[in-house]
Amino acid sequence: MSLASKITLGSVSVLTVGIIYGVHYIQKLEEYNMYQGVVHDQERQRIKQERVDELRMQQALQKEYEIAQPVDRSSSSLQSSSGKS
């Protein structure tokens, strides 16, 4: 086997191993990025659920307060509009 063919075989082998390693590295990187998307989606859903729970709690408190201290919305809006004139 000549020196040129040995160099060619060696360089092609190194290049092939480099390409295979590069493809596997890119696949792992894409897999990690996709997983991070799932993590971010779960975090957004958790925050959204917390906000919905807080809204329901505020609505329940509002109902309790309106029972304890009734508010007539129609008369209060008439008084505020007549006071502005």
Rosetta constraint file for C-alpha pairs under 8 A:
AtomPair CA 1 CA 5 HARMONIC 6.52 0.50
AtomPair CA 1 CA 6 HARMONIC 6.88 0.50
AtomPair CA 2 CA 6 HARMONIC 6.38 0.50
AtomPair CA 3 CA 7 HARMONIC 6.21 0.50
AtomPair CA 4 CA 8 HARMONIC 6.11 0.50
AtomPair CA 5 CA 9 HARMONIC 5.99 0.50
AtomPair CA 6 CA 10 HARMONIC 6.04 0.50
AtomPair CA 7 CA 11 HARMONIC 6.04 0.50
AtomPair CA 8 CA 12 HARMONIC 6.02 0.50
AtomPair CA 9 CA 13 HARMONIC 6.05 0.50
AtomPair CA 10 CA 14 HARMONIC 6.17 0.50
AtomPair CA 11 CA 15 HARMONIC 6.00 0.50
AtomPair CA 12 CA 16 HARMONIC 6.02 0.50
AtomPair CA 13 CA 17 HARMONIC 6.24 0.50
AtomPair CA 14 CA 18 HARMONIC 6.11 0.50
AtomPair CA 15 CA 19 HARMONIC 6.16 0.50
AtomPair CA 16 CA 20 HARMONIC 6.23 0.50
AtomPair CA 17 CA 21 HARMONIC 6.11 0.50
AtomPair CA 18 CA 22 HARMONIC 6.01 0.50
AtomPair CA 19 CA 23 HARMONIC 6.15 0.50
AtomPair CA 20 CA 24 HARMONIC 6.32 0.50
AtomPair CA 21 CA 25 HARMONIC 6.10 0.50
AtomPair CA 22 CA 26 HARMONIC 6.16 0.50
AtomPair CA 23 CA 27 HARMONIC 6.20 0.50
AtomPair CA 24 CA 28 HARMONIC 6.24 0.50
AtomPair CA 25 CA 29 HARMONIC 6.17 0.50
AtomPair CA 26 CA 30 HARMONIC 6.14 0.50
AtomPair CA 27 CA 31 HARMONIC 6.13 0.50
AtomPair CA 28 CA 32 HARMONIC 6.15 0.50
AtomPair CA 29 CA 33 HARMONIC 6.23 0.50
AtomPair CA 30 CA 34 HARMONIC 6.12 0.50
AtomPair CA 31 CA 35 HARMONIC 6.22 0.50
AtomPair CA 32 CA 36 HARMONIC 6.23 0.50
AtomPair CA 33 CA 37 HARMONIC 6.41 0.50
AtomPair CA 34 CA 38 HARMONIC 6.64 0.50
AtomPair CA 35 CA 39 HARMONIC 6.35 0.50
AtomPair CA 36 CA 40 HARMONIC 6.16 0.50
AtomPair CA 37 CA 41 HARMONIC 6.16 0.50
AtomPair CA 38 CA 42 HARMONIC 6.19 0.50
AtomPair CA 39 CA 43 HARMONIC 6.27 0.50
AtomPair CA 40 CA 44 HARMONIC 6.21 0.50
AtomPair CA 41 CA 45 HARMONIC 6.17 0.50
AtomPair CA 42 CA 46 HARMONIC 6.12 0.50
AtomPair CA 43 CA 47 HARMONIC 6.24 0.50
AtomPair CA 44 CA 48 HARMONIC 6.10 0.50
AtomPair CA 45 CA 49 HARMONIC 6.10 0.50
AtomPair CA 46 CA 50 HARMONIC 6.22 0.50
AtomPair CA 47 CA 51 HARMONIC 6.28 0.50
AtomPair CA 48 CA 52 HARMONIC 6.27 0.50
AtomPair CA 49 CA 53 HARMONIC 6.10 0.50
AtomPair CA 50 CA 54 HARMONIC 6.12 0.50
AtomPair CA 51 CA 55 HARMONIC 6.09 0.50
AtomPair CA 52 CA 56 HARMONIC 6.24 0.50
AtomPair CA 53 CA 57 HARMONIC 6.19 0.50
AtomPair CA 54 CA 58 HARMONIC 6.13 0.50
AtomPair CA 55 CA 59 HARMONIC 6.13 0.50
AtomPair CA 56 CA 60 HARMONIC 6.15 0.50
AtomPair CA 57 CA 61 HARMONIC 6.22 0.50
AtomPair CA 58 CA 62 HARMONIC 6.08 0.50
AtomPair CA 59 CA 63 HARMONIC 6.28 0.50
AtomPair CA 60 CA 64 HARMONIC 6.30 0.50
AtomPair CA 61 CA 65 HARMONIC 6.11 0.50
AtomPair CA 62 CA 66 HARMONIC 6.06 0.50
AtomPair CA 63 CA 67 HARMONIC 6.19 0.50
AtomPair CA 64 CA 68 HARMONIC 6.29 0.50
AtomPair CA 65 CA 69 HARMONIC 5.81 0.50
AtomPair CA 65 CA 70 HARMONIC 7.65 0.50
AtomPair CA 66 CA 70 HARMONIC 4.67 0.50
AtomPair CA 66 CA 71 HARMONIC 6.32 0.50
AtomPair CA 72 CA 76 HARMONIC 6.36 0.50
AtomPair CA 73 CA 77 HARMONIC 6.16 0.50
AtomPair CA 74 CA 78 HARMONIC 6.36 0.50
AtomPair CA 75 CA 79 HARMONIC 6.18 0.50
AtomPair CA 76 CA 80 HARMONIC 6.19 0.50
AtomPair CA 77 CA 81 HARMONIC 6.15 0.50
AtomPair CA 78 CA 82 HARMONIC 6.09 0.50
AtomPair CA 79 CA 83 HARMONIC 6.00 0.50
AtomPair CA 80 CA 84 HARMONIC 6.42 0.50
AtomPair CA 81 CA 85 HARMONIC 6.88 0.50
